[in-house]
């Protein structure tokens, strides 16, 4: 059968995670997930502190791939993962990261891929200034912001994210 084109774009801010899913050129879903006190505890970074940015970027990739796994994991799918963080893209495609949070998240990604018929095939670095939508979605939970969903996404369903707690991780 013909491979399905699956484009997942992600980003993170010090307050949350965001991503979009495009299948065969059509935007089909998006997510915006706040960072939680559990995320702070497990990854030893505080919300709002840029020191956790590498961790949050890789977490955004994991969260999106996991949330939309049913769309790509059991069928032949050409999966492109796009983001503005090279470390997160390396974790997704090489399943490697430096010791610590990155390595933990790379392991989680590898466990996700063990169930997949096909692993993601294309990593695309998107310069930060071009990653506008995913960046905006990641900033939804930033305090003192008048956040608004981009107009083009008003008719696209939001993917509700599960709570990230100990049961979220394999």
Secondary structure, DSSP 4 states (H G I P E B T S, - for coil): -PPEEEEEEEEE-SSEEEEEEEETTEEEEEEEEE--HHHHHHHT--TT-GGGHHHHHHHHHHHHHHHTHHHHSSS-EEEEEEES-HHHHHHHHH----TTHHHHHHHHHHHHHHT-SS---EEEE--GGG-HHHHHHHTTT-TT------GGGTTSPBPPPPP-SGGG--
